[in-house]
Amino acid sequence: TDVPTVTIEVSNVKGGNSTADVPFGFLIGDVNGDAAVRSSDVNQIQADKGQPVTSANFRDDINLSGVVNKPDYQETQNNKGHRLP
């Protein structure tokens, strides 16, 4: 799902018996990791379009097809403006 924040409770924090909550979010199309889907994300996918997925561009493969392609571009374009709180 796009844009939810999930909280995981972890235990044995710092070797003790205490717990801590760790929040994190999911944001489809945020290929540069800045917590927002912007033109820069769309431009990055456009620049990598047609390329096989590598360790350098794996975030661009939104649909996990193994290639940066038009559906990746469209999904990012559709989510432009979404951001994590």
N, CA, C and O atoms as CSV, one atom per row, in Angstrom:
chain,resi,resn,atom,element,x,y,z
A,1,THR,N,N,0.848,-1.178,0.000
A,1,THR,CA,C,0.000,0.000,0.000
A,1,THR,C,C,0.888,1.234,0.000
A,1,THR,O,O,2.004,1.206,0.520
A,2,ASP,N,N,0.398,2.298,-0.575
A,2,ASP,CA,C,1.159,3.540,-0.685
A,2,ASP,C,C,0.830,4.489,0.459
A,2,ASP,O,O,-0.338,4.650,0.812
A,3,VAL,N,N,1.814,5.100,1.023
A,3,VAL,CA,C,1.806,6.169,1.998
A,3,VAL,C,C,1.474,5.771,3.442
A,3,VAL,O,O,1.470,6.674,4.278
A,4,PRO,N,N,1.203,4.545,3.816
A,4,PRO,CA,C,0.942,4.284,5.224
A,4,PRO,C,C,2.228,4.321,6.040
A,4,PRO,O,O,3.322,4.085,5.527
A,5,THR,N,N,2.066,4.619,7.313
A,5,THR,CA,C,3.176,4.507,8.250
A,5,THR,C,C,2.882,3.304,9.125
A,5,THR,O,O,1.780,3.170,9.656
A,6,VAL,N,N,3.854,2.441,9.275
A,6,VAL,CA,C,3.735,1.224,10.063
A,6,VAL,C,C,4.666,1.355,11.256
A,6,VAL,O,O,5.773,1.879,11.133
A,7,THR,N,N,4.218,0.881,12.406
A,7,THR,CA,C,5.060,0.906,13.596
A,7,THR,C,C,5.320,-0.526,14.036
A,7,THR,O,O,4.394,-1.320,14.201
A,8,ILE,N,N,6.578,-0.837,14.219
A,8,ILE,CA,C,6.993,-2.158,14.702
A,8,ILE,C,C,7.543,-1.983,16.110
A,8,ILE,O,O,8.337,-1.080,16.372
A,9,GLU,N,N,7.121,-2.841,16.991
A,9,GLU,CA,C,7.668,-2.822,18.340
A,9,GLU,C,C,8.828,-3.803,18.399
A,9,GLU,O,O,8.674,-4.978,18.065
A,10,VAL,N,N,9.977,-3.324,18.821
A,10,VAL,CA,C,11.154,-4.179,18.954
A,10,VAL,C,C,11.464,-4.352,20.434
A,10,VAL,O,O,11.226,-3.458,21.246
A,11,SER,N,N,11.993,-5.510,20.764
A,11,SER,CA,C,12.309,-5.780,22.170
A,11,SER,C,C,13.806,-6.003,22.344
A,11,SER,O,O,14.552,-6.095,21.369
A,12,ASN,N,N,14.225,-6.087,23.580
A,12,ASN,CA,C,15.635,-6.255,23.934
A,12,ASN,C,C,16.484,-5.119,23.369
A,12,ASN,O,O,17.586,-5.338,22.866
A,13,VAL,N,N,15.953,-3.915,23.461
A,13,VAL,CA,C,16.663,-2.747,22.967
A,13,VAL,C,C,17.890,-2.501,23.841
A,13,VAL,O,O,17.796,-2.428,25.066
A,14,LYS,N,N,19.027,-2.376,23.191
A,14,LYS,CA,C,20.313,-2.166,23.873
A,14,LYS,C,C,20.589,-3.250,24.917
A,14,LYS,O,O,21.167,-2.978,25.969
A,15,GLY,N,N,20.174,-4.462,24.619
A,15,GLY,CA,C,20.472,-5.603,25.472
A,15,GLY,C,C,19.628,-5.674,26.731
A,15,GLY,O,O,19.845,-6.554,27.564
A,16,GLY,N,N,18.677,-4.774,26.888
A,16,GLY,CA,C,17.838,-4.761,28.089
A,16,GLY,C,C,16.504,-5.419,27.827
A,16,GLY,O,O,16.281,-6.025,26.779
A,17,ASN,N,N,15.632,-5.288,28.790
A,17,ASN,CA,C,14.289,-5.858,28.664
A,17,ASN,C,C,13.282,-4.838,28.153
A,17,ASN,O,O,12.084,-5.119,28.119
A,18,SER,N,N,13.743,-3.676,27.759
A,18,SER,CA,C,12.819,-2.642,27.301
A,18,SER,C,C,12.437,-2.859,25.833
A,18,SER,O,O,13.076,-3.622,25.109
A,19,THR,N,N,11.377,-2.165,25.422
A,19,THR,CA,C,10.927,-2.217,24.035
A,19,THR,C,C,10.946,-0.804,23.468
A,19,THR,O,O,11.004,0.178,24.208
A,20,ALA,N,N,10.896,-0.721,22.157
A,20,ALA,CA,C,10.835,0.578,21.484
A,20,ALA,C,C,9.982,0.440,20.237
A,20,ALA,O,O,9.968,-0.613,19.598
A,21,ASP,N,N,9.276,1.496,19.894
A,21,ASP,CA,C,8.488,1.529,18.671
A,21,ASP,C,C,9.321,2.158,17.564
A,21,ASP,O,O,9.952,3.198,17.757
A,22,VAL,N,N,9.313,1.506,16.389
A,22,VAL,CA,C,10.070,2.006,15.248
A,22,VAL,C,C,9.088,2.248,14.102
A,22,VAL,O,O,8.611,1.294,13.486
A,23,PRO,N,N,8.778,3.526,13.808
A,23,PRO,CA,C,7.873,3.810,12.697
A,23,PRO,C,C,8.629,3.888,11.366
A,23,PRO,O,O,9.771,4.346,11.324
A,24,PHE,N,N,7.996,3.443,10.292
A,24,PHE,CA,C,8.563,3.613,8.956
A,24,PHE,C,C,7.417,3.662,7.959
A,24,PHE,O,O,6.319,3.177,8.230
A,25,GLY,N,N,7.684,4.248,6.813
A,25,GLY,CA,C,6.625,4.424,5.837
A,25,GLY,C,C,6.945,3.783,4.503
A,25,GLY,O,O,8.096,3.469,4.202
A,26,PHE,N,N,5.906,3.595,3.712
A,26,PHE,CA,C,6.019,3.066,2.357
A,26,PHE,C,C,5.544,4.147,1.400
A,26,PHE,O,O,4.468,4.717,1.583
A,27,LEU,N,N,6.336,4.426,0.394
A,27,LEU,CA,C,5.965,5.464,-0.559
A,27,LEU,C,C,6.331,4.999,-1.967
A,27,LEU,O,O,7.495,5.049,-2.364
A,28,ILE,N,N,5.336,4.552,-2.707
A,28,ILE,CA,C,5.555,4.038,-4.053
A,28,ILE,C,C,5.947,5.183,-4.982
A,28,ILE,O,O,5.230,6.176,-5.097
A,29,GLY,N,N,7.082,5.034,-5.635
A,29,GLY,CA,C,7.542,6.017,-6.594
A,29,GLY,C,C,8.627,6.937,-6.080
A,29,GLY,O,O,9.189,7.717,-6.848
A,30,ASP,N,N,8.937,6.862,-4.788
A,30,ASP,CA,C,10.008,7.705,-4.231
A,30,ASP,C,C,11.339,7.019,-4.497
A,30,ASP,O,O,11.916,6.402,-3.601
A,31,VAL,N,N,11.821,7.125,-5.720
A,31,VAL,CA,C,13.008,6.376,-6.122
A,31,VAL,C,C,14.306,6.981,-5.622
A,31,VAL,O,O,15.335,6.306,-5.619
A,32,ASN,N,N,14.283,8.250,-5.195
A,32,ASN,CA,C,15.513,8.851,-4.669
A,32,ASN,C,C,15.543,8.901,-3.146
A,32,ASN,O,O,16.522,9.369,-2.565
A,33,GLY,N,N,14.480,8.422,-2.489
A,33,GLY,CA,C,14.479,8.271,-1.039
A,33,GLY,C,C,14.365,9.552,-0.242
A,33,GLY,O,O,14.837,9.608,0.893
A,34,ASP,N,N,13.745,10.596,-0.809
A,34,ASP,CA,C,13.632,11.857,-0.066
A,34,ASP,C,C,12.268,12.045,0.608
A,34,ASP,O,O,11.931,13.155,1.019
A,35,ALA,N,N,11.494,10.981,0.724
A,35,ALA,CA,C,10.198,10.958,1.427
A,35,ALA,C,C,9.097,11.712,0.675
A,35,ALA,O,O,8.095,12.097,1.276
A,36,ALA,N,N,9.271,11.924,-0.624
A,36,ALA,CA,C,8.245,12.557,-1.449
A,36,ALA,C,C,8.411,12.095,-2.892
A,36,ALA,O,O,9.526,11.849,-3.352
A,37,VAL,N,N,7.288,11.982,-3.600
A,37,VAL,CA,C,7.342,11.646,-5.025
A,37,VAL,C,C,7.225,12.957,-5.791
A,37,VAL,O,O,6.196,13.632,-5.751
A,38,ARG,N,N,8.304,13.300,-6.489
A,38,ARG,CA,C,8.394,14.587,-7.183
A,38,ARG,C,C,8.837,14.379,-8.621
A,38,ARG,O,O,9.055,13.255,-9.075
A,39,SER,N,N,8.961,15.485,-9.314
A,39,SER,CA,C,9.437,15.446,-10.699
A,39,SER,C,C,10.814,14.803,-10.791
A,39,SER,O,O,11.123,14.148,-11.787
A,40,SER,N,N,11.645,14.983,-9.765
A,40,SER,CA,C,12.985,14.382,-9.796
A,40,SER,C,C,12.916,12.860,-9.836
A,40,SER,O,O,13.765,12.224,-10.461
A,41,ASP,N,N,11.916,12.262,-9.177
A,41,ASP,CA,C,11.748,10.806,-9.231
A,41,ASP,C,C,11.318,10.369,-10.628
A,41,ASP,O,O,11.838,9.396,-11.173
A,42,VAL,N,N,10.366,11.101,-11.196
A,42,VAL,CA,C,9.883,10.796,-12.546
A,42,VAL,C,C,11.029,10.942,-13.545
A,42,VAL,O,O,11.200,10.097,-14.424
A,43,ASN,N,N,11.807,12.004,-13.412
A,43,ASN,CA,C,12.943,12.232,-14.317
A,43,ASN,C,C,13.995,11.138,-14.208
A,43,ASN,O,O,14.591,10.743,-15.210
A,44,GLN,N,N,14.225,10.645,-12.985
A,44,GLN,CA,C,15.209,9.568,-12.796
A,44,GLN,C,C,14.765,8.298,-13.508
A,44,GLN,O,O,15.570,7.631,-14.158
A,45,ILE,N,N,13.495,7.967,-13.387
A,45,ILE,CA,C,12.993,6.774,-14.077
A,45,ILE,C,C,13.050,6.974,-15.589
A,45,ILE,O,O,13.407,6.053,-16.324
A,46,GLN,N,N,12.708,8.150,-16.044
A,46,GLN,CA,C,12.772,8.436,-17.482
A,46,GLN,C,C,14.197,8.252,-17.995
A,46,GLN,O,O,14.400,7.701,-19.078
A,47,ALA,N,N,15.178,8.705,-17.233
A,47,ALA,CA,C,16.582,8.587,-17.647
A,47,ALA,C,C,17.049,7.134,-17.679
A,47,ALA,O,O,17.901,6.774,-18.491
A,48,ASP,N,N,16.493,6.296,-16.797
A,48,ASP,CA,C,16.909,4.892,-16.711
A,48,ASP,C,C,16.006,3.948,-17.501
A,48,ASP,O,O,16.239,2.739,-17.510
A,49,LYS,N,N,14.984,4.481,-18.160
A,49,LYS,CA,C,14.020,3.656,-18.887
A,49,LYS,C,C,14.717,2.754,-19.899
A,49,LYS,O,O,15.576,3.198,-20.662
A,50,GLY,N,N,14.333,1.487,-19.892
A,50,GLY,CA,C,14.907,0.511,-20.804
A,50,GLY,C,C,16.121,-0.199,-20.243
A,50,GLY,O,O,16.615,-1.150,-20.848
A,51,GLN,N,N,16.609,0.247,-19.101
A,51,GLN,CA,C,17.807,-0.349,-18.499
A,51,GLN,C,C,17.427,-1.547,-17.634
A,51,GLN,O,O,16.386,-1.525,-16.978
A,52,PRO,N,N,18.254,-2.590,-17.623
A,52,PRO,CA,C,18.023,-3.683,-16.680
A,52,PRO,C,C,18.296,-3.180,-15.259
A,52,PRO,O,O,19.054,-2.231,-15.058
A,53,VAL,N,N,17.678,-3.820,-14.299
A,53,VAL,CA,C,17.836,-3.423,-12.902
A,53,VAL,C,C,19.219,-3.828,-12.405
A,53,VAL,O,O,19.677,-4.951,-12.619
A,54,THR,N,N,19.865,-2.882,-11.738
A,54,THR,CA,C,21.182,-3.111,-11.139
A,54,THR,C,C,21.139,-2.627,-9.695
A,54,THR,O,O,20.109,-2.139,-9.229
A,55,SER,N,N,22.245,-2.762,-8.999
A,55,SER,CA,C,22.311,-2.267,-7.622
A,55,SER,C,C,22.227,-0.740,-7.581
A,55,SER,O,O,21.916,-0.168,-6.536
A,56,ALA,N,N,22.496,-0.084,-8.692
A,56,ALA,CA,C,22.451,1.381,-8.743
A,56,ALA,C,C,21.046,1.923,-9.026
A,56,ALA,O,O,20.741,3.050,-8.637
A,57,ASN,N,N,20.185,1.147,-9.694
A,57,ASN,CA,C,18.873,1.668,-10.076
A,57,ASN,C,C,17.699,0.799,-9.624
A,57,ASN,O,O,16.590,0.963,-10.133
A,58,PHE,N,N,17.911,-0.104,-8.699
A,58,PHE,CA,C,16.857,-1.049,-8.306
A,58,PHE,C,C,15.593,-0.356,-7.798
A,58,PHE,O,O,14.498,-0.902,-7.928
A,59,ARG,N,N,15.731,0.836,-7.223
A,59,ARG,CA,C,14.553,1.545,-6.709
A,59,ARG,C,C,13.655,2.040,-7.842
A,59,ARG,O,O,12.481,2.335,-7.617
A,60,ASP,N,N,14.195,2.133,-9.050
A,60,ASP,CA,C,13.412,2.600,-10.201
A,60,ASP,C,C,12.437,1.540,-10.714
A,60,ASP,O,O,11.499,1.870,-11.439
A,61,ASP,N,N,12.644,0.278,-10.350
A,61,ASP,CA,C,11.820,-0.830,-10.847
A,61,ASP,C,C,10.608,-1.014,-9.929
A,61,ASP,O,O,10.571,-1.941,-9.120
A,62,ILE,N,N,9.635,-0.141,-10.059
A,62,ILE,CA,C,8.462,-0.125,-9.187
A,62,ILE,C,C,7.664,-1.420,-9.291
A,62,ILE,O,O,7.194,-1.935,-8.276
A,63,ASN,N,N,7.506,-1.951,-10.493
A,63,ASN,CA,C,6.684,-3.148,-10.690
A,63,ASN,C,C,7.482,-4.450,-10.607
A,63,ASN,O,O,6.939,-5.524,-10.866
A,64,LEU,N,N,8.745,-4.365,-10.255
A,64,LEU,CA,C,9.614,-5.533,-10.033
A,64,LEU,C,C,9.711,-6.453,-11.254
A,64,LEU,O,O,9.740,-7.676,-11.121
A,65,SER,N,N,9.760,-5.849,-12.436
A,65,SER,CA,C,9.834,-6.640,-13.661
A,65,SER,C,C,11.259,-6.993,-14.060
A,65,SER,O,O,11.471,-7.835,-14.932
A,66,GLY,N,N,12.245,-6.349,-13.421
A,66,GLY,CA,C,13.631,-6.589,-13.772
A,66,GLY,C,C,14.186,-5.593,-14.777
A,66,GLY,O,O,15.373,-5.615,-15.100
A,67,VAL,N,N,13.309,-4.714,-15.269
A,67,VAL,CA,C,13.692,-3.676,-16.223
A,67,VAL,C,C,12.974,-2.391,-15.818
A,67,VAL,O,O,11.821,-2.433,-15.389
A,68,VAL,N,N,13.643,-1.261,-15.951
A,68,VAL,CA,C,12.987,0.026,-15.724
A,68,VAL,C,C,12.203,0.328,-16.997
A,68,VAL,O,O,12.788,0.494,-18.068
A,69,ASN,N,N,10.861,0.401,-16.876
A,69,ASN,CA,C,10.039,0.505,-18.075
A,69,ASN,C,C,8.871,1.471,-17.885
A,69,ASN,O,O,8.752,2.130,-16.851
A,70,LYS,N,N,8.015,1.542,-18.900
A,70,LYS,CA,C,6.904,2.482,-18.919
A,70,LYS,C,C,5.970,2.331,-17.714
A,70,LYS,O,O,5.565,3.346,-17.147
A,71,PRO,N,N,5.609,1.108,-17.296
A,71,PRO,CA,C,4.762,0.997,-16.106
A,71,PRO,C,C,5.407,1.602,-14.848
A,71,PRO,O,O,4.702,2.159,-14.007
A,72,ASP,N,N,6.720,1.501,-14.711
A,72,ASP,CA,C,7.409,2.133,-13.578
A,72,ASP,C,C,7.244,3.646,-13.650
A,72,ASP,O,O,6.961,4.304,-12.649
A,73,TYR,N,N,7.425,4.181,-14.845
A,73,TYR,CA,C,7.268,5.613,-15.079
A,73,TYR,C,C,5.841,6.054,-14.759
A,73,TYR,O,O,5.634,7.054,-14.071
A,74,GLN,N,N,4.860,5.304,-15.260
A,74,GLN,CA,C,3.461,5.665,-15.054
A,74,GLN,C,C,3.077,5.615,-13.576
A,74,GLN,O,O,2.364,6.494,-13.092
A,75,GLU,N,N,3.538,4.603,-12.862
A,75,GLU,CA,C,3.225,4.478,-11.429
A,75,GLU,C,C,3.803,5.651,-10.646
A,75,GLU,O,O,3.150,6.192,-9.754
A,76,THR,N,N,5.014,6.036,-10.982
A,76,THR,CA,C,5.636,7.175,-10.310
A,76,THR,C,C,4.906,8.461,-10.665
A,76,THR,O,O,4.659,9.296,-9.794
A,77,GLN,N,N,4.564,8.625,-11.921
A,77,GLN,CA,C,3.812,9.807,-12.353
A,77,GLN,C,C,2.469,9.877,-11.624
A,77,GLN,O,O,2.053,10.956,-11.202
A,78,ASN,N,N,1.789,8.740,-11.471
A,78,ASN,CA,C,0.491,8.699,-10.794
A,78,ASN,C,C,0.596,9.072,-9.314
A,78,ASN,O,O,-0.354,9.605,-8.740
A,79,ASN,N,N,1.740,8.796,-8.700
A,79,ASN,CA,C,1.913,9.054,-7.272
A,79,ASN,C,C,2.609,10.381,-6.981
A,79,ASN,O,O,2.885,10.703,-5.825
A,80,LYS,N,N,2.888,11.141,-8.023
A,80,LYS,CA,C,3.553,12.439,-7.841
A,80,LYS,C,C,2.712,13.301,-6.901
A,80,LYS,O,O,1.494,13.401,-7.048
A,81,GLY,N,N,3.378,13.911,-5.950
A,81,GLY,CA,C,2.707,14.718,-4.935
A,81,GLY,C,C,2.512,13.994,-3.623
A,81,GLY,O,O,2.258,14.633,-2.602
A,82,HIS,N,N,2.623,12.673,-3.621
A,82,HIS,CA,C,2.518,11.923,-2.369
A,82,HIS,C,C,3.791,12.143,-1.551
A,82,HIS,O,O,4.881,12.297,-2.101
A,83,ARG,N,N,3.632,12.155,-0.241
A,83,ARG,CA,C,4.799,12.310,0.625
A,83,ARG,C,C,4.518,11.663,1.961
A,83,ARG,O,O,3.367,11.498,2.365
A,84,LEU,N,N,5.586,11.301,2.637
A,84,LEU,CA,C,5.454,10.749,3.977
A,84,LEU,C,C,5.387,11.901,4.972
A,84,LEU,O,O,5.999,12.948,4.760
A,85,PRO,N,N,4.652,11.708,6.045
A,85,PRO,CA,C,4.561,12.776,7.061
A,85,PRO,C,C,5.890,12.987,7.777
A,85,PRO,O,O,5.988,13.843,8.656
